[in-house]
Amino acid sequence: MFQAPDRRRIYLLRHAEAAYISEEGTVTDDPRNVPLTATGRIQARKQSAILASVEFDRAICSGLPRTIETARTVLSSRTSPTLETLPALEEIQGGGRDQPVADRRQWLAHVANPWAGAEQPEARFMGGEKFTDFADRIIPAFESILEDLNWRCLLLVLHGAVNRTLLAHMLGLSWHGNASIEQDNCCINVVDVDTATASHPRRFLIRTLNLTGYDLNKSNMHLTTMEQTASRIAEQMAEQLDA
């Protein structure tokens, strides 16, 4: 006889568009603490509508403002669950923990190939956090969530590099695989996870990847989110030079 697996579901979201650049064109000196943009709030509301019928019994974000605001929008019509924060799932840090990336020209150059050399033991993101330390920080935190068998449907609202790394981990991909997994603003990934048994290892089933209900066919998306930000920063730098 067929016995259905013990299967749980994860809705893994990236935060909506964040205000790394102000409406006046000023680039933030503190990318960790930026809120959502007006566009980002619209994205979050539209994605929330897609998830309106989903009953979450646990909800976690990284604790950075852009993930809190996105998660609260998704949960706004619900009385439960209570939103939890898990700082171990914060975005990879450039330029040192709790410090801004000072060299924007270096950052712009990094955009073309953000994962270059990431497989090397000492490789760092923008002179900040080691890629290996980043993986060692977020993957055990994710695994600890999976070990809690008290939830059946989980909302995770995290970050671009965090999501790509977790998805690559689920798929058994190398660091190079991260560069092939795009995470657009406020995208939804739907992943099922089977509980491991003595005869079967834990299995992940990727149901949906990078869904954006506000631009379902991606016709208005040709750059990565990092490239979009870099383009705006380059324009702002050029305007400063012209001035």
Secondary structure as the mmCIF struct_conf table of DSSP 4:
data_model
#
loop_
_struct_conf.conf_type_id
_struct_conf.id
_struct_conf.beg_label_comp_id
_struct_conf.beg_label_asym_id
_struct_conf.beg_label_seq_id
_struct_conf.end_label_comp_id
_struct_conf.end_label_asym_id
_struct_conf.end_label_seq_id
STRN STRN1 ARG A 7 ARG A 14
STRN STRN2 ALA A 18 ALA A 18
BEND BEND1 TYR A 20 TYR A 20
STRN STRN3 ILE A 21 ILE A 21
TURN_TY1_P TURN_TY1_P1 GLU A 23 GLU A 24
BEND BEND2 GLY A 25 GLY A 25
HELX_LH_PP_P HELX_LH_PP_P1 THR A 26 THR A 26
STRN STRN4 VAL A 27 VAL A 27
HELX_LH_PP_P HELX_LH_PP_P2 THR A 28 THR A 28
BEND BEND3 ASP A 29 ASP A 29
HELX_RH_3T_P HELX_RH_3T_P1 PRO A 31 ASN A 33
STRN STRN5 LEU A 36 LEU A 36
HELX_RH_AL_P HELX_RH_AL_P1 ALA A 38 ILE A 50
TURN_TY1_P TURN_TY1_P2 LEU A 51 SER A 53
BEND BEND4 ASP A 57 ASP A 57
STRN STRN6 ARG A 58 CYS A 61
BEND BEND5 GLY A 63 LEU A 64
HELX_RH_AL_P HELX_RH_AL_P2 PRO A 65 VAL A 74
TURN_TY1_P TURN_TY1_P3 LEU A 75 SER A 77
BEND BEND6 THR A 79 THR A 79
BEND BEND7 PRO A 81 PRO A 81
HELX_LH_PP_P HELX_LH_PP_P3 THR A 82 THR A 82
STRN STRN7 LEU A 83 THR A 85
HELX_RH_3T_P HELX_RH_3T_P2 PRO A 87 LEU A 89
HELX_LH_PP_P HELX_LH_PP_P4 GLU A 90 ILE A 92
BEND BEND8 GLY A 94 GLY A 96
TURN_TY1_P TURN_TY1_P4 ARG A 97 ASP A 98
HELX_RH_AL_P HELX_RH_AL_P3 ARG A 104 VAL A 111
TURN_TY1_P TURN_TY1_P5 ALA A 112 ALA A 112
BEND BEND9 ASN A 113 ASN A 113
TURN_TY1_P TURN_TY1_P6 PRO A 114 GLU A 119
BEND BEND10 GLN A 120 GLN A 120
TURN_TY1_P TURN_TY1_P7 PRO A 121 GLU A 122
STRN STRN8 ARG A 124 ARG A 124
BEND BEND11 PHE A 125 PHE A 125
TURN_TY1_P TURN_TY1_P8 MET A 126 GLY A 127
BEND BEND12 GLY A 128 GLU A 129
STRN STRN9 LYS A 130 LYS A 130
HELX_RH_AL_P HELX_RH_AL_P4 PHE A 131 GLU A 147
TURN_TY1_P TURN_TY1_P9 LEU A 149 ASN A 150
BEND BEND13 ARG A 152 ARG A 152
STRN STRN10 CYS A 153 LEU A 158
HELX_RH_AL_P HELX_RH_AL_P5 GLY A 160 LEU A 171
TURN_TY1_P TURN_TY1_P10 GLY A 172 GLY A 172
HELX_RH_AL_P HELX_RH_AL_P6 TRP A 175 ASN A 178
TURN_TY1_P TURN_TY1_P11 ALA A 179 SER A 180
TURN_TY1_P TURN_TY1_P12 ASN A 185 CYS A 186
STRN STRN11 ILE A 188 ASP A 194
HELX_LH_PP_P HELX_LH_PP_P5 THR A 195 ALA A 196
BEND BEND14 ALA A 198 HIS A 200
STRN STRN12 ARG A 203 LEU A 211
HELX_RH_3T_P HELX_RH_3T_P3 GLY A 213 ASP A 215
TURN_TY1_P TURN_TY1_P13 LEU A 216 ASN A 217
TURN_TY1_P TURN_TY1_P14 SER A 219 ASN A 220
BEND BEND15 LEU A 223 LEU A 223
HELX_RH_AL_P HELX_RH_AL_P7 THR A 225 ASP A 242
#
